[in-house]
Amino acid sequence: MNTLLVAHGTRNPRGVAMIGDLARAMSQRMSAPVRVAFVDVLGPSPEEALAALPDGPVRVVPAFLARGHHVCHDLPERLAVADRPGLSVSTPLGPSPVLAQVLDDRLSQAGARSADALVLAAAGSADPRALIDLEQVAAQLAQRRGGPVHLAFAAPPKGAITRPSVADAVAQARRSGARRVAVASYLLADGLFQQRLEQSGADAVGRPLGLHPAVVGLACARAQSVHAGAPLQTASR
C-alpha cells in the first residue's frame, strides 16, 4: 500500500531533505513505498503527489507536531479536491509521549543540565487546538525532566498574544534568576525557525526531532493505525 507523508514545507534545503529522508526511513521499515507532499511553500502539493501515484489505497500521514489550521483545514480540503478513492488519514505525529522522549534525548545531546530552566520552542500558532497539544507535550517533557517547562514560539502569530518568542522566554527565565537556560526544539527539521532558537541566547539548544529512531517509529505507527478506504477524517489517537 502507498503512504503519503505530508509536511508543511520549507525553503531550507536541509529541511526538505530531512522530510525525504524520513519518508525513505519509513519505507524501509514498513517495506512499502512512502511519497512526500507539502501543503505550503513548495511542491508537490498533496493533489499533485496523489495524481502521480498508481491506483489503489493510500495512507496519508500528516507530518505535523500538533493540530492546527494546516491539519484540520488545509489538508482535508486538498485531499477532498484530489477526489481520490481509497484515502485514509492518520493523526499528526504530535502530540505524543514518544516526542517528549525525543525532546529529552535531544536536550541531553545538546548538553542541557538538570538544573537548567527549560523552554519548549514550537513554530507558533494561534489555533486553540494547537495550543492544547503543545501544552500537553510541555507537560510530558516537564515530567521527564523533573521541572517546569515554559512554552514559547519561534514565530509568534501576529496580532495574537498566545506565547512569548523564544528569545523573550529565555530573557524572562534569566530575569527570574535562572543561571542557565535550555531550549528544546519542537521542530521536525532544520530551517529558519531552528536558527532563531540557536540565536535566542540560551546556553543549550536541542536539535530538531529529525530522524531520531523513535520519530521514524512513530511515523510508521501512525501510518499503520488507519485502514485503507476509511472515511476522510483524522483518525483518533
PyMOL commands that set and color helices and strands:
alter all, ss='L'
color gray80, all
select helices_A, chain A and resi 13-30+46-52+69-82+97-109+128-145+166-175+192-198+213-224
alter helices_A, ss='H'
color red, helices_A
select strands_A, chain A and resi 2-7+34-38+58-62+87-89+117-122+149-153+181-185+204-205
alter strands_A, ss='S'
color yellow, strands_A
deselect
rebuild
show_as cartoon
